[in-house]
Amino acid sequence: MSALAPRDRLIVALDLPDVGKAERLVERLGDAATFYKVGMELAYGGGGLAFARRLAAAGMKVFLDLKLLDIPNTVERATAQAAGLGATFLTVHAYPQAMKAAVVGARGSGLKLLAVTVLTSYDDEDMSDVGYRFGVVEMVRRRAEQAQALGVDGIVASAAEAKSIRTAVGKNMILVTPSIRPADAAVADQKRVAAPATAIRDGADFLVVGRPITTAPDPREAADAIVAEIAAAGS
Ligand code: C5P
C-alpha cells in the first residue's frame, strides 16, 4: 500500500443530502481529490448511486459505504451490483455469512470489500444489551480475524483502533480510517480523533475525511493540507 501516492490515500466523504451539492464539491476539488466515499445519506437521497457510477466512469475511485447486512443471497447479489457500478471499495458488516456472500459477489471484479467490525458508537454496555458475549475490543479483534480468514480485503477502523488492528491482521489487509482531524480542525461529534500523520504512522492505508474538507471555506486548500500531512508522515 505504501506505493500509493499521498493524494490517492485521501478519501473525501461526500456526506451531503443531494447529488447537486456533491457534484459542486467534486468540481471545486478538481484534481485535489481522486477518491470519494458515497454513504447512505447520498445513496438514499435520490440519484446517489447513479452519481457514484458517473464518478467512477470519470476516472475517480468510489468507496460505497453501504454497510451491507442481509441473507447471503441478497448480500451476494447486491455486492455484484456495486461492482457493476465501478466502485473500488464496498463496506459489509463483519458477520461471517454476509462476508462470505460478499466475497462471492465481488469475485472477478475490481471491487475490494471492507469489513465493518463494531460500529464506533457501540460501547461494552451496548454489546451486552444486544446479547453479545464479548466486549468491543475482543469483538473487533475477533471479527477482524474472521474477515481476513474469509478473504475480505480490508477493514474500516477508527483512528484510535488502527494500531491494534494493524497488529492483529498484519500487513496484507487494507486499513481505512475515518475520524481524522487536521491539527487545527473542529472535532464536531467525533470522540476519538487522530491527525492524518498519526493515522498513517499507526498503519492506515487510506484516510476518510468529511467535514474538515466539505465545510471548509476552501475545500481544495483543506484537501491539499491533509495530503501534505500524509506525505510528511509517509516519507
Ligand atoms: O465529517 P467526518 O470527517 O467526521 O466524516 C467521517 C466519515 O467517516 C463519515 O462518513 C462517517 O460516517 C464515517 N465513519 C466514522 N467513524 C466510523 C466509521 C465511519 O466517522 N467509525
Residues whose N, C-alpha, C, O or C-beta is under 5 A from the ligand:
A	BS01	C5P	A13 D15 T120 S158 P178 S179 I180 V208 V209 G210 R211 P212
